[in-house]
Amino acid sequence: MAAKRPFDILSSNIGQVVTVRLKGSKDFRGKFLGYDPHWNITLEEAEELNGEDVFARLGTIILRGNNVLYVCGVNSK
């Protein structure tokens, strides 16, 4: 079985709901629209989370790649 590259894994989640953890322990959840080589990530229908609860509904946002710690598919838990 061949190892998957990080960008292949990201690409397979486009259109899916993901959770993104940023430095400072901030979590965002939304529909993953895309990314660039710098890991800048675009989410649609984004929500800022406080634990499992929704802290704020944000709409479409771009998260700066150098702050991203990880991206997790919501169904991956």
N, C-alpha and C positions, 0 to 999 in steps of 0.2 A: 504494500500500500504506500503510495507516494505521499510525502508530507505536503500539506496545503500551505501556500504562501499567505501572509496576512492580508494582502489586497484581494486575493481570491475569496477569502472568508468574508471580508467586508462586502465585496460585490455580490456575494450570494444572499446577503441580507437586505439589499436595496428593495424598497417597497414594503418591508416588514417593520413591525414595531420593535424598537430597541431601547435599551437603557444605556446612557452614556455617563460614566463617572469622570468628573473633572478633579484637578488638584483642588485641595481645600474641602474635599468630601462633598461636593455638590453633585446631585444626580438629576438627570433630565431624561424624560421618556417621550418618544414620539415616533412618527413614521419616518424611516430612514430614506431620504431622497437621494443622497449622494455624498461624495467626498472627493478630495483632491490629493496630490502626492504629499502634501504637508499635513494630512489628516484633519483639515478643516472639514467639519461635518455639518450637513444641512438636515434639519428635522422639521417636519410639518406636523401641525396639531401638537406642538411640544408642550410639555408640562414640567415645571420644576417640582421635584419631589422633596418631601420632608419625611424620611423613612419610607413607609408605604403610602403615606397620605400625599395628596396633591397640594402643594403650597401655592402655586400660581399657574394659570393657563396662559401660554405665551404665543400661540400661533406658529408661524414659520420663523425659525431662528437658524443662525450659523454659529457653531461652536468652534472656537479657535483651536487648531490642532495641537499647539504646544502645551495646552492645558489638559488634553485628553489622557486619562489613565487607561481606560478600557471601554470597549463597546460590547454589550451583551444582548443577545436576542432574548426577548421577553419569555419565549417558550423554552429557553435553554436552561432554566433553573431546575 
